[in-house]
Amino acid sequence: MNTKNKYWIIAGILTLFTSFLHLIGGQISLVNPLLESNLVNQTQTELLGVWHMVTIILFASSIIYLKYGFNKKGNSSTELIAFVSYLYIAFSFAFIFSSAFKSALAPQWILLFPIGLLGIIGLKKSQTNA
């Protein structure tokens, strides 16, 4: 690949935005109420750990998308990008199914699905430019 992959760059920027939204907005609207709840301390601790694991995944995958999106050397790891992209699509389905199951909108899929889709479109572009 001799050019930048704009789809991966957009996916990386969107993922970076999502990571900050998760870190700041989620802390205020979900984590703080969780920590003030009557849940057992062990449960709070484990849910807090899972929350921060998601934050780490968001930041790390934004680095992956941006790194390979700006890579002009042609040695992109398409397997890694495919894995991350399909992971985001799977994450979005988890929120869609949870929303349907609980009859409440969990809007996270609105950001997660386009990230995965952009990654897949970028894979198709990288294969045609190879």
Secondary structure, 3 states (H helix, E strand, C coil): CCCCCHHHHHHHHHHHHHHHHHHHHHHHHHHHHHHCCCCCHHHHHHHHHHHHHHHHHHHHHHHHHHHHHCCCCCCCCHHHHHHHHHHHHHHHHHHHHHHHHHCCCCCCHHHHHHHHHHHHHHHHHHHHCC
